[in-house]
């Protein structure tokens, strides 16, 4: 079953990260991705631009009712990226989520509906 691992954190914390820390984080994500490949999890995913670049399209009864700048969510954490992994079980997906290199924040793990 495929699982989506959504990485949430405070974007502002990244402003204080040194180039060396940033490079180490990228290398840690590359190692995570390589482990997922080696385990046959067919990883996909990406990092996202800052929340200030987002647009929100709202619907009601299958019709667009409003398009606005940003998600306007009053949260301390923003969705910063995601992985999709093909895991044997929820336990395996949670195991992989626990290995993600996160400065701070959380990882939401959710099964993907297969159509």
KOLFIRO-841883 format. One record per residue: residue in one letter; residue number from 1; x, y, z of N, C-alpha, C in turn. Coordinates in steps of 0.2 Angstrom, whole numbers, plus 5000, padded with zeros to 4 digits. Last residue first. Layout:
// KOLFIRO-841883
<pt "A",NUM,<X,Y,Z>,<X,Y,Z>,<X,Y,Z>> ...
//
This chain:
// KOLFIRO-841883
<pt "X",115,<4964,5019,4967>,<4958,5019,4962>,<4959,5014,4957>> <pt "X",114,<4969,5019,4983>,<4970,5016,4976>,<4964,5015,4972>> <pt "X",113,<4973,5031,4994>,<4967,5027,4991>,<4969,5025,4984>> <pt "X",112,<4986,5031,5005>,<4984,5033,4998>,<4978,5029,4996>> <pt "X",111,<4987,5034,5022>,<4987,5029,5016>,<4984,5033,5010>> <pt "X",110,<4998,5045,5030>,<4992,5044,5028>,<4992,5039,5022>> <pt "X",109,<5007,5054,5042>,<5007,5048,5038>,<5000,5046,5036>> <pt "X",108,<5015,5069,5045>,<5008,5066,5045>,<5009,5060,5040>> <pt "X",107,<5027,5074,5055>,<5026,5070,5049>,<5019,5067,5049>> <pt "X",106,<5033,5090,5062>,<5029,5083,5062>,<5029,5080,5055>> <pt "X",105,<5045,5099,5070>,<5039,5099,5067>,<5036,5092,5067>> <pt "X",104,<5063,5102,5066>,<5057,5102,5071>,<5051,5101,5067>> <pt "X",103,<5071,5096,5057>,<5074,5100,5062>,<5069,5101,5068>> <pt "X",102,<5071,5079,5052>,<5067,5085,5053>,<5071,5089,5058>> <pt "X",101,<5074,5067,5042>,<5078,5072,5045>,<5074,5078,5046>> <pt "X",100,<5065,5052,5045>,<5066,5058,5041>,<5070,5063,5045>> <pt "X",99,<5062,5041,5052>,<5069,5042,5050>,<5070,5048,5046>> <pt "X",98,<5049,5040,5055>,<5053,5042,5060>,<5060,5043,5058>> <pt "X",97,<5044,5036,5042>,<5043,5043,5044>,<5048,5045,5050>> <pt "X",96,<5048,5022,5043>,<5051,5027,5038>,<5050,5034,5040>> <pt "X",95,<5039,5018,5053>,<5046,5017,5054>,<5050,5022,5049>> <pt "X",94,<5027,5021,5046>,<5029,5024,5052>,<5036,5024,5054>> <pt "X",93,<5028,5011,5036>,<5027,5018,5034>,<5029,5023,5040>> <pt "X",92,<5028,4999,5044>,<5034,5001,5040>,<5034,5008,5038>> <pt "X",91,<5015,5000,5049>,<5021,5000,5054>,<5027,5002,5050>> <pt "X",90,<5007,4999,5038>,<5007,5005,5041>,<5013,5006,5046>> <pt "X",89,<5017,4989,5026>,<5012,4990,5031>,<5012,4997,5034>> <pt "X",88,<5025,4989,5015>,<5021,4983,5016>,<5016,4984,5021>> <pt "X",87,<5024,5004,5005>,<5026,5001,5011>,<5022,4994,5011>> <pt "X",86,<5029,5016,4994>,<5025,5009,4994>,<5027,5005,4999>> <pt "X",85,<5028,5033,4998>,<5031,5027,4998>,<5027,5021,4998>> <pt "X",84,<5030,5049,4995>,<5025,5044,4994>,<5029,5038,4993>> <pt "X",83,<5033,5064,5004>,<5036,5058,5001>,<5030,5053,5000>> <pt "X",82,<5034,5082,5004>,<5031,5076,5005>,<5034,5070,5002>> <pt "X",81,<5034,5098,5012>,<5036,5093,5007>,<5033,5087,5008>> <pt "X",80,<5029,5107,5021>,<5035,5109,5017>,<5037,5104,5012>> <pt "X",79,<5015,5114,5028>,<5017,5109,5024>,<5023,5111,5020>> <pt "X",78,<5019,5123,5043>,<5017,5123,5036>,<5019,5117,5033>> <pt "X",77,<5015,5127,5060>,<5018,5123,5055>,<5015,5123,5048>> <pt "X",76,<5006,5135,5067>,<5013,5136,5068>,<5018,5132,5063>> <pt "X",75,<4992,5142,5058>,<4996,5136,5061>,<5003,5139,5062>> <pt "X",74,<4980,5147,5051>,<4983,5150,5057>,<4986,5144,5061>> <pt "X",73,<4980,5147,5034>,<4979,5143,5040>,<4983,5146,5046>> <pt "X",72,<4980,5153,5021>,<4977,5157,5027>,<4976,5152,5033>> <pt "X",71,<4986,5149,5010>,<4981,5144,5013>,<4977,5148,5019>> <pt "X",70,<4988,5162,4997>,<4989,5158,5003>,<4984,5153,5005>> <pt "X",69,<4975,5171,4989>,<4982,5170,4990>,<4983,5166,4997>> <pt "X",68,<4960,5163,4982>,<4964,5168,4986>,<4971,5166,4987>> <pt "X",67,<4945,5161,4974>,<4952,5159,4974>,<4956,5165,4978>> <pt "X",66,<4929,5154,4976>,<4934,5159,4978>,<4941,5156,4977>> <pt "X",65,<4921,5144,4971>,<4917,5150,4974>,<4922,5155,4976>> <pt "X",64,<4918,5132,4959>,<4923,5136,4962>,<4920,5142,4965>> <pt "X",63,<4907,5119,4962>,<4909,5125,4958>,<4914,5129,4962>> <pt "X",62,<4903,5108,4969>,<4907,5106,4963>,<4908,5113,4959>> <pt "X",61,<4898,5114,4981>,<4893,5110,4976>,<4897,5110,4969>> <pt "X",60,<4911,5124,4982>,<4905,5122,4985>,<4900,5119,4980>> <pt "X",59,<4929,5127,4984>,<4923,5124,4981>,<4917,5124,4985>> <pt "X",58,<4943,5137,4983>,<4938,5134,4987>,<4932,5133,4982>> <pt "X",57,<4960,5137,4981>,<4954,5137,4977>,<4949,5134,4981>> <pt "X",56,<4974,5146,4986>,<4969,5142,4988>,<4963,5143,4983>> <pt "X",55,<4992,5147,4983>,<4985,5149,4981>,<4980,5144,4984>> <pt "X",54,<5008,5150,4989>,<5002,5146,4988>,<4996,5150,4986>> <pt "X",53,<5019,5157,4993>,<5018,5157,4986>,<5012,5153,4984>> <pt "X",52,<5019,5157,5007>,<5018,5163,5004>,<5016,5163,4996>> <pt "X",51,<5025,5144,5010>,<5018,5145,5010>,<5015,5152,5007>> <pt "X",50,<5039,5141,4999>,<5036,5143,5005>,<5028,5145,5004>> <pt "X",49,<5038,5126,4989>,<5040,5133,4989>,<5037,5135,4996>> <pt "X",48,<5042,5109,4994>,<5037,5114,4992>,<5040,5121,4993>> <pt "X",47,<5050,5094,4988>,<5050,5099,4993>,<5045,5105,4990>> <pt "X",46,<5043,5078,4984>,<5046,5084,4983>,<5046,5089,4989>> <pt "X",45,<5041,5061,4978>,<5039,5067,4982>,<5043,5073,4980>> <pt "X",44,<5043,5043,4979>,<5042,5049,4975>,<5040,5055,4980>> <pt "X",43,<5050,5027,4980>,<5048,5034,4982>,<5047,5039,4977>> <pt "X",42,<5048,5012,4980>,<5047,5016,4974>,<5045,5024,4977>> <pt "X",41,<5053,5003,4989>,<5047,5007,4991>,<5045,5012,4986>> <pt "X",40,<5064,4994,4990>,<5058,4993,4985>,<5052,4997,4986>> <pt "X",39,<5074,4997,4998>,<5069,4993,5001>,<5063,4992,4996>> <pt "X",38,<5081,5006,4990>,<5084,5000,4991>,<5079,4995,4994>> <pt "X",37,<5073,5017,4991>,<5074,5014,4984>,<5076,5007,4986>> <pt "X",36,<5074,5021,5004>,<5067,5019,5002>,<5068,5015,4995>> <pt "X",35,<5088,5024,5004>,<5085,5018,5008>,<5079,5016,5006>> <pt "X",34,<5087,5035,4996>,<5091,5029,4994>,<5089,5023,4998>> <pt "X",33,<5080,5044,5004>,<5077,5042,4998>,<5081,5036,4995>> <pt "X",32,<5089,5045,5015>,<5082,5043,5016>,<5079,5040,5010>> <pt "X",31,<5099,5052,5008>,<5101,5045,5011>,<5094,5042,5012>> <pt "X",30,<5093,5064,5004>,<5095,5059,4999>,<5097,5052,5002>> <pt "X",29,<5091,5069,5017>,<5085,5067,5013>,<5087,5062,5007>> <pt "X",28,<5105,5071,5020>,<5101,5066,5024>,<5094,5064,5021>> <pt "X",27,<5108,5080,5011>,<5111,5074,5011>,<5108,5069,5015>> <pt "X",26,<5100,5091,5016>,<5099,5088,5009>,<5102,5081,5008>> <pt "X",25,<5106,5093,5028>,<5099,5091,5028>,<5098,5088,5021>> <pt "X",24,<5119,5097,5024>,<5118,5091,5028>,<5111,5088,5028>> <pt "X",23,<5115,5109,5018>,<5118,5104,5014>,<5118,5097,5018>> <pt "X",22,<5111,5116,5030>,<5106,5115,5024>,<5109,5109,5020>> <pt "X",21,<5123,5117,5037>,<5117,5113,5040>,<5112,5111,5035>> <pt "X",20,<5130,5125,5028>,<5132,5118,5030>,<5127,5114,5033>> <pt "X",19,<5123,5137,5028>,<5123,5133,5022>,<5126,5126,5024>> <pt "X",18,<5112,5137,5043>,<5119,5139,5040>,<5119,5135,5033>> <pt "X",17,<5097,5143,5047>,<5101,5138,5045>,<5107,5139,5041>> <pt "X",16,<5087,5153,5049>,<5093,5153,5053>,<5097,5147,5052>> <pt "X",15,<5076,5150,5040>,<5080,5156,5039>,<5087,5157,5043>> <pt "X",14,<5070,5139,5045>,<5075,5138,5040>,<5079,5144,5038>> <pt "X",13,<5061,5144,5054>,<5067,5141,5057>,<5072,5140,5051>> <pt "X",12,<5050,5148,5046>,<5055,5153,5048>,<5061,5150,5051>> <pt "X",11,<5042,5137,5043>,<5047,5139,5038>,<5052,5144,5041>> <pt "X",10,<5040,5124,5054>,<5040,5131,5054>,<5045,5134,5049>> <pt "X",9,<5033,5109,5046>,<5038,5113,5051>,<5037,5120,5050>> <pt "X",8,<5029,5093,5040>,<5026,5100,5042>,<5032,5103,5047>> <pt "X",7,<5027,5082,5027>,<5032,5085,5032>,<5030,5092,5034>> <pt "X",6,<5019,5067,5025>,<5018,5075,5024>,<5022,5078,5029>> <pt "X",5,<5019,5053,5016>,<5022,5056,5022>,<5023,5064,5021>> <pt "X",4,<5007,5042,5010>,<5010,5049,5009>,<5013,5051,5016>> <pt "X",3,<5009,5025,5005>,<5008,5030,5010>,<5011,5037,5009>> <pt "X",2,<5002,5011,4996>,<5006,5017,4996>,<5004,5022,5002>> <pt "X",1,<5004,4994,5000>,<5000,5000,5000>,<5004,5006,5000>> 
//
